[in-house]
Each structure stands twice: as structure tokens, then as C-alpha cells.
Amino acid sequence: MTDCCSSKGCEIEKLRQSQGNILKTVLVINAAMFLVEIVSGWVANSTALLGDSLDMLGDTIVYAFSIYVLTRSAKWKAVASLFKGAVMAAFGFFVMGRVIYKVMYPEVPVFEAIGIVGLIALAANAVCLALLWRHRSDDINMNSVWLCSRNDIIANTSVLFAAFGVWQMGSAWPDILVGLGLALLFLHSSFHVLKDSLAALKESPLYDRRSSALS
């Protein structure tokens, strides 16, 4: 009798199980770090930490939706990716608003809190990136998830630079500039994710049928 795992269907099922387990793990890590960073960001008055915490929340929502569409069609995976792009854009605009507020009402944040929490977040996201690495090219769903995790590493490193700058200069400007950089990163990534998602949706059979019916 042929072993089930030699069949294409079994291979796909094993892949989905592996993806699901990894997504659940990174979801828990990001949810925990969101709580840590948002509390620390408010207490330390840090735009960089608040921006990074919202990134963690966005990723948590993204991972939950990614788990939901794992066993669904390519169209649903493109919809999930579209949602992720929208989340990235929303947080980008929110952090941009915080940057404007901090420019108008500057206050020096607590650099010790920024540095300690930034290091913890960097370690957590390094684990997530390592877990997602081998699945980054599986499909549009996993690719956009991996992109979120890669952005997290960049964001965490930027937060550490913000802590160092605030410590050295005794000014809020390093924190504000890092917050601005994070906002631009979110918006840049959201543009590419949205573009790829819309292209994938246009290629789906369901989209074609609806377009024909409307024409």
C-alpha cells in the first residue's frame, strides 16, 4: 500500500499543519509583546515604542487571519494579504499622527525603558523571523506574514537607536525621528502588499467571473 505521505494531498496537508503551528506560535509571541510595549510606551512617553507596539498588534491580527485562510483558496489568501496591507497602512498613519503631536508638544522619553523593552522585542521577533523563514516562499499568505516579521526586526533595531539617541542627546528628537521612520516603513510595506494582493485577486477565477457579469 502506498504511504499517504507520498501523495500530493498528504504533502499539502503536512505543509498546512506546519504553517499553522508556526503561525500560532508567532501570534502568541506578538500578542504578549504588544501588551508589554504599549504599556511601556505610554509610561516612557515613547513614540518609537508605541509605534512598535502597534506593529505587534497588527501582526497579531494578521497572524490570526493568516491561520483562518490556511486551508482556503488562493483568492482568500489574497484577501488576507489585502487586509494585512490595510492594517499596515492604518498603523502607519496613526504613528504619523503621533509624530506630529510630539513635534508640537515635545517631551523627553525615558531612554532606559525604550532600550530594555526594545531589546526584549528584538529577541522575540528574531525568534519569529527564524520560525517563518523556511515558509516565506510558500504562497502570498506566508510571504506577507514573513514580510511583517522582517519589518519588525527593522523596527526593533530602530527603537534601540532611538534609546541611544535620547540618552546621548537628552532630547525627544531621536525618538520622534524613529517614530517617523517606522510610519514611513509601514506605509511603504503596505503599498507593496496591497499592490501584490490586488494583482492576485484580479487573477483569481472568482474575480474574473464577477468582472464578466458586471461588464
Secondary structure, 3 states (H helix, E strand, C coil): CCCHHHCHHHHHHHHHHHHHHHHHHHHHHHHHHHHHHHHHHHHHCCHHHHHHHHHHHHHHHHHHHHHHCCCCCHHHHHHHHHHHHHHHHHHHHHHHHHHHHHHHCCCCCCHHHHHHHHHHHHHHHHHHHHHHHHHCCCCHHHHHHHHHHHHHHHHHHHHHHHHHHHHHHCCCHHHHHHHHHHHHHHHHHHHHHHHHHHHHHHHCHHHHHHHHHHC
